[in-house]
């Protein structure tokens, strides 16, 4: 989720807690969240685009590292481009570290997420928030 929405939405806080609870129940360890009250995940710097990206959540299971993102529908084209860049970077890094990218999708954002993934060749596991 993009930074501006994280800091302004009570709904985001509730969704973030759901993702963290899911990760704990699913056996993930060393959970970090770009969220008040948690250690923040390490940021990634994309030098060629002068862009700093911070994953919404990171977690480990065994020696593998996983990246979790909350998906929120956003029609702004610049935000979409940034989101696609972020997901592609996280997908690549997760694969290098033996994990994967997992997208947590609240009601109303599933089609948005699947279209972005298909249009840009992003491999990620989708989890509907209402299934948690």
C-alpha positions in Angstrom: 0.0 0.0 0.0 1.3 3.4 -0.8 2.7 5.6 2.0 0.0 8.2 1.9 -2.8 5.7 2.5 -1.0 3.9 5.3 -0.8 6.9 7.5 -4.3 8.2 7.0 -6.5 5.2 7.2 -7.9 3.5 10.2 -9.1 0.7 7.8 -5.4 0.1 6.9 -4.6 -0.4 10.6 -7.3 -3.0 11.0 -6.2 -4.8 7.8 -2.5 -4.7 8.8 -3.4 -6.3 12.2 -5.2 -9.1 10.3 -2.1 -9.7 8.1 0.1 -9.8 11.1 -2.2 -12.2 13.0 -2.3 -14.4 9.9 1.5 -14.5 9.7 1.8 -15.4 13.4 -0.8 -18.2 13.2 0.8 -19.5 10.0 4.1 -20.0 11.7 6.1 -17.1 10.3 8.8 -15.6 12.5 10.7 -12.4 12.6 7.7 -10.4 11.4 8.4 -6.8 10.5 5.8 -4.3 9.5 5.8 -0.8 8.1 3.2 -0.1 10.8 3.1 1.6 14.1 4.3 -0.6 17.0 6.5 -2.9 14.9 10.1 -2.9 13.6 10.1 -1.6 10.1 11.3 -3.9 7.2 14.5 -2.9 5.4 13.8 -0.5 2.5 14.9 -1.3 -1.0 16.6 1.4 -3.1 16.1 1.3 -6.9 19.0 3.4 -7.9 18.1 3.7 -11.6 14.7 5.2 -10.7 15.9 7.1 -7.5 13.1 5.3 -5.6 13.1 3.9 -2.1 10.5 1.1 -1.5 9.6 -0.3 1.9 7.6 -3.5 2.0 4.4 -3.5 4.0 5.5 -6.6 5.8 8.3 -9.1 5.8 8.5 -12.5 7.6 10.6 -15.6 7.7 9.8 -19.3 7.7 12.9 -21.4 8.1 15.6 -19.8 6.1 13.2 -18.3 3.5 12.1 -14.7 3.5 8.6 -13.7 2.4 7.2 -10.3 1.5 3.6 -9.4 2.2 1.7 -6.4 0.6 -1.8 -5.1 1.2 -3.5 -4.2 -2.0 -5.7 -1.2 -2.2 -7.4 -0.2 -5.5 -5.9 3.1 -6.7 -6.7 4.7 -10.1 -3.8 7.1 -10.1 -1.4 6.0 -12.9 1.8 7.2 -11.1 0.8 5.2 -8.0 0.1 2.2 -10.2 3.5 2.4 -11.8 5.2 2.7 -8.4 3.2 -0.2 -7.1 4.1 -2.4 -10.1 7.8 -1.5 -9.7 7.5 -2.3 -6.0 5.8 -5.7 -6.5 8.3 -6.7 -9.2 11.3 -5.8 -7.0 9.8 -7.7 -4.0 8.9 -10.7 -6.2 12.6 -10.9 -7.4 14.1 -10.5 -4.0 11.7 -13.0 -2.4 12.6 -15.6 -5.0 16.3 -15.0 -4.4 15.7 -15.6 -0.7 13.7 -18.8 -1.2 10.3 -17.2 -0.4 7.6 -15.4 -2.4 5.5 -12.3 -2.6 2.1 -12.6 -1.1 -0.6 -10.0 -1.8 -3.4 -9.6 0.7 -6.5 -8.3 -1.0 -9.4 -6.6 0.8 -12.9 -6.7 -0.6 -13.2 -4.6 -3.8 -9.5 -4.8 -4.8 -9.2 -8.4 -6.2 -9.8 -7.6 -9.8 -7.4 -4.7 -9.6 -4.7 -6.9 -8.1 -5.2 -9.7 -10.6 -5.2 -7.4 -13.6 -2.0 -5.7 -12.4 -0.3 -9.1 -11.9 -1.4 -10.4 -15.4 -0.6 -7.2 -17.3 2.9 -6.9 -15.8 3.9 -10.6 -15.4 4.1 -10.5 -11.6 4.0 -13.9 -9.8 2.5 -13.6 -6.4 0.1 -15.5 -4.2 -3.2 -13.8 -3.6 -5.1 -14.1 -0.4 -8.5 -12.6 0.1 -8.7 -10.7 3.4 -12.2 -12.1 4.1 -10.7 -15.6 4.0 -8.4 -14.9 7.0 
